[in-house]
Amino acid sequence: MTSSKRKKSSLVEIQSTLSPEIGLPTELATRLDLYPENKRRPVNKTLFKNDYFQLTYNIKENSLNISSKGELVYSAIPYDTARNYIQRAAIQYLLYPEAARQYIESHQENLKTYLKLSIFQVTNKKVDEHSSEVIQAYNAIFEDPLFEIQILGRLLQHDETGALSANLAGKFLFSENVKTGISGYVSEYLNFVVQLTQTFPIMTDGKGVQLLKTQDQEGFMSDRYLTLGTDIQPALALLPQDVKETLERAIVTTKQTVSPNNRLLLRSEFGKELSEVRKKYVAHSVDPRELEHYFENVLPTENNHLINVVSDIHTIDREFAFTNDHFNILAGDISDAHVVNETIKGLYVIGNHDLANVLPKGQIIENEEWEKWQPFFKNRWFQDLMQHPDESWSKLPIGDHAYYERVKVELEKRFPKMHVLHNNSIIHNDIRYIGLTIPVVLVRRKKALQKFLFKTLTQLLNKEYDMPTVIVSHAPLFNELSMLSPKSTAYNKEYNCSELKIEKLFEEYNIIGAIHGHHHIPASSGRYKMVRFAGKELFVVCSIYSKMNTGFELTSLLNSKNRE
C-alpha cells in the first residue's frame, strides 16, 4: 500500500479498542495514591488529570478512559452527539494533517450542501453552491485548524451515521461555531492527550485508550494512535500559535492563555444560560435516510480484507454498496430489499430482518411463490411477521424451526456462493466457524434459548477440542460476549450466561472469539474488544456497516490468537 493510500485508510477505517490488561505498569499503578478521591471511588480510579481532563482506570472492566471534568462544557449546541468523532478527528489531524485536509476536500460538494442549509438557517436566504456566501464559508473551514478538526469530525459522523440536520449553522459556519465553545474544548483536549502520551505508556485514537506495551506495538498502531513516538511537528506547524506553544510545553501543566476564538465554556460561568438553552431547544432533526439523496458517497466502496466482517447493512437499493472479492462474514440483517449477489463469497448468518425480507410481497397468496410459505400461515407469529415485522421479533420460535430452514434455502438462491449457516459450521483456512440462528435477544425466554444454545454447540463442536473456533450469530450470545456497553439503554443486565454448561464448553474447547451484530453500535465505539470469559481471553467483533466502515479485517485478530 502506498503512503498516500495508507493515510486515507487511516481516516476511513478508524477503529478503536479497549483491551483488558492484567495489572497496570508501575508508572501508572503508583499514581493511584496521588489522588485522595480514589479512596472513595470503588470503581473509577484517577491516574492522571489536569484542569479539564482526566485519565481514569475502571477496575471492574479493567479499562482506561479519558473524560472531561464537570467544569468544561464540550458544546453549547444541545444534544450534540459528535464529541467522539471530533476527538478522533483531533488525533487524526495530529497524525496526518495533509490526509485530514484531503478527506475534507473530497467532501466538497456535500459540504456546500451543508453550508447552503446553514446559511438559510441563519439568514432565511436561499443561496446556491456557487454563491459568494457558500464559497466564503467553505474557504473559512481551512483558515482555522481547530474548526477544520471539527468539520473533519462532522464528516466522519456523516459518513458513518448519515446526513446531519439539526443546528447546522453552529456546526458548519465559522461565524456561528465560535459561539459554541467547541474550539476551546478541542484545544484543551489536544493539550491533555499530548501531555498524557508524552508522560506515560499510553496510546489513544480519540476514543479508545490502551497501554503501550512494546516498541513493536507502537510501530504497529502508529497509523491510528497517538503515542510517545508520534511525530506531530507537521500538525503543530498548522495550529494556532497559542495552541502550538501549549502542545510544545505539553508536559508543563501551567495554565495557558486562551485566544478569543478558542474561549472555553465553563459551567461556573455559563451553566445557567446553557441549561435554559437546552430547555427551550427544538432540534428539527430529520431521519438521515430521508436526506441521503441530497448527498454523494465519496468514499471507496471496495475493500481488500481477506476476511471481511460486516453486519446490519439493511440495504434498500437491491444491491450492496460495497465489494469484497475475498471471504466475507455477513452477521445478519443484510437486506431490506430483494438483493441478489452471485459473486460475493463467505458465510451468512440469519438476522431478524432477513426473516421478513425473504417473504414475497403482494396480496395474491394463491400463486406458486406463496405456496412454500403456506405451512406457516396458521402461526400467529408468522402473521405478525408479514404485517408488522418490527413488532414480531420477540415472538419468533427458538431453535431449528422449519421456517428458518425455508429462509436458509431462499437466501442460498440469492447468494449462491455464500454458506448460509443455520446452526451448522464450515472450516475456512483452518478456522471453524459456527453459525447460530439467534435473530433477536430473547431475554424473556433466556432459559429456553440457552438450553438450545448448549445443545447446538455441543453437537457442532463435536468433541474436536483443539480446533480454533469462532461463533457467529446476529444477536450476541449473552452480555459477556457483547460489544454493547452496560451504559446503553438497549443493555439488559439480566441477559447473562446463566447456563454453566455453556461456560464449560468455552473452557474445554478452543473457542477463540465471537462475532455478532444487531445493536447498531457506531464504528466510533470500536469494532472489537477483548473480553475474559470462562477463564480465558476471547475477541468479540461487531462490525456494523456504514459508508466509512464497509467491513472489519478479521485476519489480524486470528493471527494474534494463533500466535498465542
Disulfide bonds with the S-S distance in Angstrom:
none
